[in-house]
Amino acid sequence: MELIGAIWRKSTRSAQTECVEVADNLRGVVGVRDSKDPTGPALTFAPHTWRTFIKYAKRR
C-alpha cells in the first residue's frame, strides 16, 4: 500500500537516533516506519487496530 500524502511525525518519547514515525492523517490506514530509513518499508494498520495498540501500550 502506498502512503501518498502521509504526514509523518516522531513520537515525543523516542530516542534521538532510534525513532518510530507515525502517519495517522490518511483515511482508513495508519502508517508506521523507522525514521532512520524514511524510504524503506512501512507497516500499515487499520485505525481501530492502531488505537487498540496505543491504549495497551499506554498501560505498560
Z-matrix of the N, CA and C atoms (Angstrom, degrees):
N
C 1 1.456
C 2 1.522 1 108.61
N 3 1.303 2 116.56 1 131.29
C 4 1.461 3 120.34 2 177.10
C 5 1.518 4 109.31 3 -86.87
N 6 1.290 5 115.09 4 141.08
C 7 1.462 6 120.72 5 -178.16
C 8 1.525 7 109.66 6 -107.38
N 9 1.331 8 115.62 7 52.11
C 10 1.460 9 121.11 8 -179.62
C 11 1.520 10 109.33 9 -65.26
N 12 1.311 11 115.78 10 129.90
C 13 1.457 12 121.56 11 -179.20
C 14 1.514 13 113.83 12 88.98
N 15 1.327 14 116.60 13 2.88
C 16 1.466 15 119.71 14 -179.69
C 17 1.520 16 110.37 15 -65.74
N 18 1.310 17 114.91 16 136.91
C 19 1.466 18 121.58 17 173.39
C 20 1.522 19 105.93 18 -109.15
N 21 1.331 20 115.42 19 110.23
C 22 1.460 21 121.72 20 -174.32
C 23 1.516 22 110.64 21 -89.26
N 24 1.328 23 115.74 22 139.15
C 25 1.467 24 120.96 23 175.88
C 26 1.520 25 108.74 24 -136.19
N 27 1.326 26 114.57 25 147.62
C 28 1.465 27 120.62 26 178.74
C 29 1.517 28 109.63 27 -91.16
N 30 1.298 29 114.75 28 149.60
C 31 1.452 30 120.31 29 174.24
C 32 1.517 31 109.30 30 -66.44
N 33 1.304 32 116.76 31 140.78
C 34 1.465 33 120.28 32 176.59
C 35 1.517 34 111.12 33 -70.95
N 36 1.321 35 118.00 34 -12.88
C 37 1.463 36 122.14 35 179.72
C 38 1.517 37 113.35 36 -100.39
N 39 1.315 38 117.44 37 2.19
C 40 1.465 39 120.42 38 179.76
C 41 1.517 40 111.18 39 -75.61
N 42 1.318 41 115.20 40 150.27
C 43 1.464 42 120.68 41 173.33
C 44 1.522 43 108.21 42 -71.93
N 45 1.317 44 117.52 43 159.80
C 46 1.460 45 121.31 44 -177.27
C 47 1.521 46 113.41 45 -57.91
N 48 1.319 47 118.24 46 -42.98
C 49 1.463 48 120.25 47 -173.93
C 50 1.524 49 113.69 48 -99.31
N 51 1.292 50 117.92 49 -11.77
C 52 1.460 51 120.99 50 -177.48
C 53 1.520 52 109.75 51 -125.53
N 54 1.323 53 115.42 52 81.32
C 55 1.457 54 120.27 53 -173.52
C 56 1.519 55 112.61 54 -113.72
N 57 1.280 56 114.10 55 148.97
C 58 1.453 57 122.56 56 171.46
C 59 1.520 58 106.22 57 -107.88
N 60 1.322 59 116.36 58 137.82
C 61 1.457 60 120.83 59 176.29
C 62 1.521 61 109.09 60 -114.41
N 63 1.317 62 115.30 61 144.48
C 64 1.459 63 121.91 62 -178.61
C 65 1.524 64 108.72 63 -125.29
N 66 1.317 65 115.96 64 138.32
C 67 1.461 66 122.20 65 172.79
C 68 1.523 67 106.84 66 -118.53
N 69 1.330 68 116.02 67 107.98
C 70 1.462 69 119.54 68 -178.86
C 71 1.526 70 111.88 69 -117.87
N 72 1.320 71 116.44 70 21.87
C 73 1.458 72 120.76 71 -179.14
C 74 1.534 73 113.39 72 -93.90
N 75 1.321 74 117.49 73 -3.34
C 76 1.459 75 120.18 74 -177.36
C 77 1.531 76 110.97 75 -93.86
N 78 1.303 77 115.22 76 148.11
C 79 1.461 78 120.21 77 -179.56
C 80 1.533 79 110.20 78 -74.37
N 81 1.325 80 115.78 79 124.82
C 82 1.454 81 121.10 80 172.95
C 83 1.513 82 117.56 81 82.22
N 84 1.341 83 117.73 82 2.37
C 85 1.465 84 119.44 83 -178.27
C 86 1.529 85 110.36 84 -154.63
N 87 1.330 86 115.63 85 145.76
C 88 1.462 87 122.53 86 172.71
C 89 1.526 88 106.29 87 -120.09
N 90 1.325 89 116.24 88 127.78
C 91 1.456 90 121.36 89 178.77
C 92 1.513 91 111.35 90 -101.18
N 93 1.329 92 116.37 91 145.37
C 94 1.467 93 122.46 92 177.74
C 95 1.524 94 107.02 93 -135.22
N 96 1.334 95 116.77 94 131.40
C 97 1.463 96 120.43 95 -179.26
C 98 1.522 97 110.66 96 -144.61
N 99 1.317 98 115.05 97 167.00
C 100 1.460 99 123.72 98 176.00
C 101 1.528 100 107.41 99 -85.63
N 102 1.317 101 117.45 100 123.29
C 103 1.469 102 120.58 101 -177.00
C 104 1.523 103 112.48 102 -65.97
N 105 1.334 104 117.77 103 -21.46
C 106 1.459 105 120.22 104 178.95
C 107 1.527 106 111.69 105 -75.94
N 108 1.327 107 117.25 106 -13.08
C 109 1.465 108 121.94 107 -177.96
C 110 1.536 109 109.12 108 -136.16
N 111 1.333 110 117.82 109 66.34
C 112 1.462 111 120.47 110 -174.17
C 113 1.522 112 115.14 111 -64.53
N 114 1.314 113 118.31 112 -19.13
C 115 1.461 114 119.71 113 177.16
C 116 1.525 115 111.73 114 -97.83
N 117 1.312 116 115.76 115 0.95
C 118 1.458 117 120.58 116 179.68
C 119 1.514 118 111.71 117 -82.51
N 120 1.325 119 116.41 118 -167.29
C 121 1.460 120 120.57 119 -176.59
C 122 1.526 121 112.45 120 -69.77
N 123 1.309 122 114.62 121 156.31
C 124 1.467 123 121.64 122 175.31
C 125 1.522 124 108.10 123 -129.87
N 126 1.305 125 115.02 124 145.93
C 127 1.459 126 120.15 125 172.32
C 128 1.517 127 107.73 126 -86.63
N 129 1.317 128 117.33 127 148.26
C 130 1.462 129 120.39 128 175.99
C 131 1.521 130 109.33 129 -126.11
N 132 1.312 131 114.25 130 145.37
C 133 1.458 132 121.77 131 -178.21
C 134 1.526 133 109.21 132 -135.61
N 135 1.300 134 115.31 133 150.78
C 136 1.467 135 119.54 134 169.25
C 137 1.527 136 106.72 135 -68.56
N 138 1.326 137 118.28 136 144.80
C 139 1.466 138 119.65 137 -178.18
C 140 1.525 139 114.28 138 -54.34
N 141 1.335 140 118.58 139 -40.33
C 142 1.470 141 119.07 140 -179.72
C 143 1.527 142 111.48 141 -67.57
N 144 1.323 143 117.60 142 -33.16
C 145 1.459 144 121.00 143 176.78
C 146 1.524 145 110.33 144 -66.95
N 147 1.326 146 117.00 145 -42.75
C 148 1.462 147 121.35 146 178.65
C 149 1.527 148 110.54 147 -63.14
N 150 1.333 149 117.69 148 -43.87
C 151 1.472 150 120.55 149 178.91
C 152 1.525 151 111.03 150 -61.31
N 153 1.324 152 117.12 151 -40.13
C 154 1.465 153 120.91 152 178.14
C 155 1.523 154 110.57 153 -63.28
N 156 1.323 155 117.36 154 -43.54
C 157 1.463 156 121.38 155 177.61
C 158 1.531 157 110.98 156 -60.44
N 159 1.323 158 117.20 157 -46.24
C 160 1.475 159 121.23 158 -178.73
C 161 1.523 160 110.35 159 -62.72
N 162 1.318 161 117.82 160 -44.07
C 163 1.470 162 120.49 161 177.72
C 164 1.522 163 111.13 162 -57.90
N 165 1.334 164 115.91 163 -44.65
C 166 1.470 165 120.45 164 179.09
C 167 1.532 166 110.43 165 -64.58
N 168 1.330 167 117.67 166 -45.39
C 169 1.464 168 121.27 167 -177.60
C 170 1.532 169 111.58 168 -63.32
N 171 1.305 170 117.34 169 -36.36
C 172 1.475 171 120.19 170 179.52
C 173 1.523 172 112.26 171 -66.22
N 174 1.315 173 117.16 172 -24.60
C 175 1.471 174 120.15 173 179.50
C 176 1.512 175 111.86 174 -79.79
N 177 1.314 176 118.96 175 -13.43
C 178 1.474 177 123.05 176 -176.74
C 179 1.475 178 112.26 177 -89.92
